[in-house]
Each structure stands twice: as structure tokens, then as C-alpha cells.
Amino acid sequence: MSHEIVRVVYRKYDGSLHWHHRALLLGEDEHGVWTGCVAGSSGHKGDGPAVVWPYAFVILFPRDGWWTATFNAAPNKAEIYCDISTVPRWSAGEVTMVDLDLDVIRMRRDGRVFLDDEDEFEEHQIRYAYPPDVIENARATADRLLEAVKDGTAPFGAAPRWLTLVT
């Protein structure tokens, strides 16, 4: 596999480093830009030690959406994990966005879809002084993604073909 390596950088609203790792730039389609990581890849949360991910995954970065979506290979318990974030921005081999805490998750075993980390979102509205438009965009995006993931609306209907490039 000879794909370009890119840096994926999630930050918090104050600019502090959150999750970050290197990934393979897999390509683009009508949904956005796709990156992937093979099983055994690693990343960091802030300045913390490396975390090794035992299963492969791909991440979709929409061109203008307030979210990112990770599609995990089996047997990861979470099939889909969507981070509500600011719109991903690309520059010089790096994609960066601000993680806004809310997550939409679909579990593999039972297909359950739920919104996670609402408590963090509430706390961080105060801690980071989220402006009203950020709060509104995050809530509206979470509501839309909950429905899209539940309904299996593209690209959430099945494992994306991009996942085969890293499994």
C-alpha cells in the first residue's frame, strides 16, 4: 500500500491538543476525504503515552460538516463512532478540527445508536465559553447524525469500501 501519510489532529476549543495520530490518506468520494489506520496503529491523547488500537479503522472527514465518522473493523464493539466537531480543515498534510464532546455511536452487537458525552458538552460550554452558534451547530449536527446513523443513510448503511484497504 503506497498511500500518503497525514496527521489527524483533534483539539479542544481552547486549542489544547486532544487525540492525534498519523493515518493513511486513502482517497475521496462524494462523502468527503477518507483516512485509515491498520490494526496495531497508535495515537496519543494530548501529551499522554501512545495508545495502540488493536483493530483497523477508517475516518471520514466531510468537506463541510460539523463532524467526523470513524468506521471500526470487527470485532471492535463500536461499529461507528461520530465525533461532533468543527468543520475539518486541511493544510500541509494535516487535518485539524475541534472536538465538541458530543459523540454519536452505533454498537456492533445490537445495533444500538446513542448520543454520548452530553455531560462533557454541558461542562465544556462553560469551561471553554462556547459561543451560541457553536452550541447550536453541535446540537443540530448531533440530532441529524443520530437519525442518519439509525436509518443507515449513506455513508452509515454499511462498512465503507475504504475499510478493506486497511484490513
N, C-alpha and C positions, 0 to 999 in steps of 0.2 A: 504494500500500500504506500503510495507516494503522495500523500496529501500535505498541504502546508500546515504548520503548527501555529495556532493562535493562542492568545492569552485571554481567558474568560475571567472577568473581574466584577464581582458584586460588591457594592459599597453600601454603607448605611447613609442616612440622609445628611449626617454631619460630615460626610466624606471619608469616614474611617473605613478601613479595609474589612470586608466581610469574607465570604467564600471566594477563593480564587484558585485557578488551576490552568494547566495547558491542555489543549484539545486539538484534535484533527479537524481542519476545515473540510467538511465533506461536500458541500455544494449548496445550491439554492433551488427553490421551486416556488410555486405560487403562494406558499405559506410563509416563506422567509428564508433565512440562512440557517444551515444545519451544521453543528459540530458534533464530534463524538469522542468517546473515550473507551478504550478496550478494558476488559477485566484486569484488575491489578493496577490501574492508574491511580494517581493520588492527587490530593489537593490540600489546601490549608484553610482554616477558618481564622481570619485575622492573622496575627503573628504566631498562631499556635503551631504545634507539631503537625507533620504530614498525617493525613488520614487516607488510608488505602481503601479504594472501593472494590469489593470483590466481584462485582458484575458490571458488564458493559452498559453503556447508556449513550443516548444522543440528546442534544438540546436544540430546540427550535427557538430562534430569535426572530420574532416577527418584525417587519420593516417599520411599522408604526403603532404597534400595540403596547399597552402598558403591562406586559407580562413576558415570561419565558416559560417554555414547557420542556421538562425532562421526561423522556420515554425510557424506562428501565427494562433491561433484558431479564427474563426469568432466571432464577427464582426470586428476584427482588420482590419484597412484599408490596411495595408501591409500584403499580404499573405506570402511572402518570403522576408527575409532581409539577404543578404550575406555580411559579413564584409571581406574585403581583409585584411589579417593579415599574420604574420609569421606562420610557422607550429605550431599548438598547441602542447604543451609539458605537459605531465602528471607526477606528482610527489606528493606522500604523500597526496592523497585526494584532489588534486588541479590541474586544467588545466589552463595554462597560455599561452598567446600569445600577440604579439604586434599588435595593431590596426594600419593599414597603411592608414586609412582615406577613401579610396575608398569603395563604397557600391553598390551592385547590388540589385535592389529592383523590386519585382513584386507586383503590386497593385491588390487587390481582385476584385474590382468592374468592372474594364475594362480590366484587364489582361496586362496592360501596363508594360513594363520592361524597366528600365533605369539605367544608371550609375550616382551615386550621389557623391557629395563632391569632385569633381575634383579640385575645388579651394583650399580646405584644403590640398589635396595631393600635389599640387604645392607649397603652402606656407610651408608645413612641410618638403619638400625636402630640403629647405634652412635652416629653423629653427633647424631641427634635423640632418642635414647633412646626409641624406640617402645615402648609398653607391650605385654606379651604379647597382650592381646586385639586390639590394632590389627594386629599381625603376623598373628595367626590369621585375623581378618576379611579382611585384604588377600589372603592366600594362598587362602583358601576362595573368595572372590569371583573371583579370577583363574582358578581352576580351573573354576568354574561358567561364567564368561563364555567361556573357551576352548571349552568344549563347546557352548554356546548359539550362538556365532558360527560354529563349524564346522558345526553341524547346521542352521543357518538358522532357529533357533527365533525366534519373534516377540519383539522387533521387528527381528531381524537377518536376515530372509529376503530382503528386497528393499529398495530405496531407499524410505524413508518418503514418504508423500504430502506431508509438510511441506516436503520439499526443492523441490517445484515452486513453492512460494511465494517462493523466493529465487533461482531460476534463470531 
